[in-house]
Amino acid sequence: MIKLNQHLISYLGSCALSALVLFPGLAKAQVQVSPLVIEEEAERGQAKGIINVTNRSNKAFRARVYATPFTYDENGFEALESSSNDLTPYLQFSPRELVVEPGVTRRIRMISRFPPSMDKGEYRAVIFTENLEHSQNNSRGVSMGIVPRVGVTVYVRHGDISPQLTVEEASFDHKSKQILLQVSNSGNATARPKVEWTLKQGSTTVTTGKQNEWTVIAGGERKISIGYPSHAKELTAGQYQLTGTLLWGEEENRQSVPFSINLTVPTSTTAQSN
């Protein structure tokens, strides 16, 4: 089981636009994957997609392609061995191994097929592209480095399903200088909301900001890290009001949820003792 904490996922969201990169310094030097997230509606039980893999290095590489179920808990990504929302038994993709020459883009074609008796819901998998040569070297004991791989998260919706987001609470992390927004999703579909927010103390606006997309899994919760602007006035201990809007979906079908919640900023001494 592989679990990534919220700070690494935050990095991935800003640098890789939601592509899942394990050990990104290694992986990004060799491959670029697009699209970074695939979201499809099953029609007559089928959904299709294409993943583009580009070799940006000056050396050809061999890669293997495989899929595994996953989820997001409140702190980040987690690869699973099994899941009731596992897409992999219904997922086919080709090729499963590929050689990508320098400067060349190869396509991986994927299709999911659901049987007529399939329960309605959202089914998920992460499709990894892994450096095969590096993996084989490690297995032979030639090198002990970390195997780089890049993953794309795939969501296939089967039936009429939708997310239902609620902002539960907010807290302030003195160490990271971030506001943590606890968001729950009681719906049966995943959402990837952006956050537009305003922080006030009484009638005074302290600062405003926008946060890139974060994944809030269907039926789960997520701590969304909102970076406090470095140019803004340093927050002192006290009571604040955090208001804003969660926004997700395509422009033609944009959905939003407004929120207004109290934020208590403790003294740094109190925060450290906790």
N, C-alpha and C positions, 0 to 999 in steps of 0.2 A: 504494500500500500504506500502510495506517495502522497505527501501532503506538503503544500507550500503555504507559508504564512502570508498575512495580509500585506506586509511591506514589499515582499517580492512580487505579489500579484499587482500591487499598486504600480511598481516599476514596469511590469509587463504591460499594464493598461496604458501607460504614457509612452513607452518606447516601442511597443510592438502592437499596439492597438488591439489588444485582447487575444493575440496569438499566444499560445502557451509555449514558452521556450524554457526548457530545463537547462540550466547553466548557459544563459544567453550569450555570454562572451565568446563561448566556443561555437555555439550553433549559428549565431547570426553572421559569423565570419564566413560561413560556408553556404548557407541556404537562406532563401527568402520564400515565404509561403503566402499565397493569396488565393481566395479571400481568407480573412483571418477567423471569421466565424460564419458558419453556414446555418441558416434558419429556413426551413422549408415546410410547406403544408402538403400533406399527403393527399394526392388526388387519385381516386379509385385504388387506394392502397399503395400507391407508389410515389416516390420522391427522388429527384435526381440532383446532382451537383458536380462541379468540376473544381479541382484544386490545382493551382499552378505552382510548380516548384522550380525555382531559379537558382542556378549555381553562380554565385558572385565571386568565387575564388579563381585562381589561375591554375587549378588542378582538377581533373575529372574526379568525381566521387560516385561510389555505389551506395545506394540507400535501400533499406527495406521499409515497407509501409505496413502498419498494423493498427488495430483499433482496440480500445478498451472502454468499459463504462466509466463514468466519473460523476462527481457531484461537487458542489461548493457548500462548505459549512460556513459558519459566521466569520471565520478567519481566512478562508481561501479555498483553493483548488484541492481536490482529493481524488486520486485515481482509485477505482474500486475493482475488486475481483468479481463481484456480482451486484446486480441492482434490479429492482422491479421495473425500472425505466431503461433497461439496457437495450440499446439499438443494435448491438453487434450481431445477434443471431439473424437479423433481418437485413443486414448491410453487406453489400458486395462492392468491391472496388478493384480497379485494375490500372496499371500493373501493381504487383505486390513487391517487386524489386525493380529498380531502375538505375541506369547509369546516366548521369547528367554531366555533359561536357561544360567547360568554362564558358560563361556567358550565354548558356542555353537554358531555355525554359521547357520543362516537360509537364504534361498533364496527367493527373490522376482522375479517372472518372469513377463516380460513386453512384449507386442506386440502392434504395431501400424498398423492400416489398413486404407488405403486411398481409397476413391471411384474412379472409372475410370475418373470421371470428375474433379478430384482434380487439382487445379492449381499447376504448377511446383514451387518449392521453398524450403526453409528450414523452418521446424516446430520445435518448442521448448517447453519444459516443465521442471520444476524442481520437482523431486519426493522427498517428505519429509518423513522421519521416525521420528515420534514424540512420546515421552514418554507419553503413555496414562494414566497411573496412576497419573502422575504429573498433567496432564491436568484436570483430574476429581477432584483431590484435590483442585485445584485452583477454579474450577467452584462451588464447595461446600463451598468455603471460608475457607477450612482447612489450607491452606498456601497461601502466597502471593508471592512466589518465581517466577522466570522466567522459562517458560516452555522450556526445551532443545529440540532441533530438529536438525537433520542432513539431508542435501539435496544433491542430485546428479543431475547435469544438463544433460538433454537429448536433443540431436540434431538429427533430422532425415531429411536427404536430399532426396528430391523427384525430380528427373530429373537431367539434366546436369547443375549444378550450381557451382560457385567457388567464393572465396574471391578476393578482389582487394585492397591491402594495400598501403597506402602512408604515409610517415612521413611528417607532415605539419610544425611543429615547435618544438623548445625546449626552456625550461626556467629553472631557478634554484631557488629552494625554500630554503632560508637561514634557516628558522625555522627547517625544517626536514632534511636539508643537502641532498636533493635529486634533481636529474635532472628529470624534467617532460617532457616526450616525447609525443607530441600530434600525435596520429595515427588515420587516417580515413580508413574506409572500404567501398568503393563504390560498392563492389560486392554484390552478393545475397546469400553468404554463410559466416558463421562465421569462423574466424581464431583464433588460440591461439598461437601467435608467441613468441619465445624466442628472446632475443636481445643480440648480441655481439657488443661491442662498444669500440671506442677509442676516447679519448679527447686530443686535441692538442691546443697549443697556438703558433701560427706561425709554425716553423719547429720542435718545442719541444713537445714530447709526455708527457703529464701530467700524465695520468693513463689510464688503460684499464679495462674492466670488462665484465661480463655476467649476464643477468637477466633472471629469470625463466619465464615460460609461463604466459601471460596475455590474457584475452578474449577480442577480438575486434569484436563486434556483426555486423552482416550483415547490411549494410546501416547506420552504426553508427560511432561514434568516441570514443576514449579512451585516457585518460592521463595515460601513463605507467610511474610508479615511478621507477627510476633507483637509487639505493642507492649508494651514493658516498663513496668509500672505506675509512674506518677510518684510514688506514695506509698511504693513499696518502697525498700528499702535499695539505694544505688547499687552497681552491680556493680564489683568490683575485679578486676584481672587474676588469672587462676587457672583451675583445672579445676572444672567443674560437671557435674551429671547432670540431663538434661532427660528427664522421663518424662511420659506422657500417653496420650491416645486420640484418634484421628481418628473422627468420627461423621458419617454421611450417610444419606440416605434418609428416607422417611416414617416416622412413629412406629410404624405397624403392621409395618413392614419395615425397621427400623433396622439398619444395619450398622456395624461398628466394627473398628478395627485399633489395638491397643495398641503403644506404642513406648517404648524406653529407649535414650538415646543420649548420648554425651559431648559437652560444650560447652566449648570453650577460649575464654576471654575474654582477648585480648591487651592489652598496655598500649596506651594511646591513642597513644603515640609510634610504636609498631610498626604499629598499624593505619593511621596517616596515611602512613607511609612506603610502605605497600603500595598 
